[in-house]
């Protein structure tokens, strides 16, 4: 097993934990509503950093066919997106001692959709996370 990969894989999970702890402190201690537009910008930045860390390996060549390279790193992209969406609100709601599927007024565009859509999206993220993790760890 590549230690650098494992550190990057679990480092992204630690970033997610840091995000929901940070938002928990903002909401409960400082009574500030999170500005998810700003959070999303940071998430994209750190997502790209971890994507680079996860894909640093001998066979990755960003100078070659761009679309082929994107296809090769699709498990990493799916892992980053699905894990964040699956764990962030579960962790934040758990810290706040709210129901696991609680959705606040400012939860974001996907959470403002119907509850059935929310459940389907969570289920898809769960399947995508398992799929991407199996491929990444083999």
Protein Blocks (a to p, Z undefined) as FASTA:
>chain_A
ZZklmmmmmmmmmmmmmmmmmmmmmmmmnopacdfklmmmmmmmmmmmmmmmmmgcfklc
fklcfklmmmmmmmmmmmmmmmmmmmmmmmmmmmnopafkbccfknojklmmcfklmmmm
mmmmmmmmmmmmmmmmZZ
